[in-house]
Amino acid sequence: MMSQTIPALELHQVSYKSILTNISLTIEAGKCTAIVGASGAGKSTLLRLLNRLIDQTSGKILMHGKDIQTMPIDTLRSSVMLVPQEPFLLGMTVQEAITYPLKLRGYSIDKIQSRLKEWTERLQLDHKLMSRTEVQLSVGQKQWVSIARALVTEPEILVLDEPTSALDSGRANFLLDLLRDLTPKLTVIMVNHQLDLASKWCSNLIQLHRGQLVLAQSSQSVDWQALELMLKSSVDREYENKDESEDWD
């Protein structure tokens, strides 16, 4: 377990079907934690457990010491916002998609407009995109809009599945700079195959292999070169094919 004083999330012996086995770890509050591992390691499945898109088959997940199974689902998902690797705008325009979660929460029109203005400016989201729909956006633009839709709600914990996969290096660095500026008020958990980015911006590292936890420690203590070589040589295809419908890696 990673040493910390104020845990945002704690997992105790968490398993999910054949995908994850006895995962125990602690996520530090106000830090950025990277989750790495070969395809099929169970990374995306782990993320989906954190806001109960799926429920573990055994074990316990605590948020600030409280079992998330006892929390109202809307309360949990307001606090733990998940941005999937393949975002969808559900036929909405960019502006509608970004403001939709605020409307669901019953925010006033003035509050919605204020949040929209603040976060589109902070993310440097081009105003010309506001009236566009999903089919008029590139993959990278859709990813950026999905991140904006999450940040506009100002969650306690932001969970990102490969947030930089469709971004150019400049945009990726800009995003991670922004996320670093948002901590310690925001806890960030990020799956990222780009180890150069993870090593530069994340404080802690979690490594999964075939559904098991093999590493959880400070980024400063990680041998990043050895880790990169290990991941490149890993062949997890057999495990990935066990249940492709459950693991989105």
Summary of the structure (lengths in Angstrom):
residues: 249
radius of gyration: 17.7
end to end distance: 23.6
largest distance: 52.8
contacts: 790
relative contact order: 0.22
helix: 40%
strand: 24%
